[in-house]
Amino acid sequence: MTILVTGSTGKTGHCIVDLLRDCSVITVSRQPGYSVYFDWEDPATYILPFEAARDTVMSVQLIIPTHIPTQNVHEFIDLAVSKGVKRFVLMSGSLDIPEDPIQGPIRAHLRNTGLPFCVLRPSRFFENFSEMPESIRDHDKIVSATGTASIGFVSCEDIARVAVDCLLTEAPHCAEHIIVGPELLSFDRVAECFSDVLRRSITHESISVAAQKDSWFGLPDDFIKLMGFVEEMTAAGGEEAVYATETKIIGKKTLTDFVQENVDLWTSPHVDL
């Protein structure tokens, strides 16, 4: 069975591909070094992974950039179905956003295919702290617009384990899987964790949602609107409600584990820990 992983270059996509190293996998990207060239903004490339596969692609992991028009995603899903795909695993977010303009239409289209699909709903990634390390490394601070609310931060490795199970299990999952880390943490507590591991004071700077939106200037308007809503829901306790779900899947890696493994990212070269 061949598995197609879109978003292969991303945080979770990379982990999923690594766990599937003993399987037949098609990885796609606009960057070199992957199985097939693929561009969500160019529908002419959608056929390429299926042409490259040695046998039928049976499962597809959908990791979709937020700026991609839903019509493009629908076109890819329809092509995948026509090429024999039998199940989809869709990466989403932990919060159930009413009338989500991005994920809502995609889920509806997947339902219309009549094929099994499941939705991964992870909380915020530990790895987000490593994408822009300058704030912690150079300014000793973490900035958020969620106030004192807590979040079930989770490792991409733990998310990937759930994804791989959904892609490979003999009986396809038809469910939404909420995935969280082992701790419910506010950003104040996150700053304390970084302080403990880095052995210097890291503070949490709480800003307004409006200020956070300003920092996203230049990104698509729909994305800014959606992410602003996510920040507001989180500040109001939305992630805490998600964490209270009895059927959630709890990852193994803690934030302390993650910071210790990647300590060099937030340490100036002259600092000796």
ABEGO torsion letter per residue (X at the ends): XBBBBBGAABAAAAAAAAAAAABBBBBBBABBGBABBBBAABAAAAAAAAAABABBBABBBBBBBAABBAAAAAAAAAAAAAAGBABBBBBBBABBBBGBAAAAAAAAAAAAAGBBBBBBBBBBBAAAAAABAAAAAAAGBBBBAAEABBBBBBBAAAAAAAAAAAAABABBBBBBBBBBBABBBBAAAAAAAAAAAAGBBBBBBBBBAAAAAAAABGBBAAAAAAAAAAAAAAAAGAAAAAAABAABBBBABBAAAAAAAAAAAABBAABBX
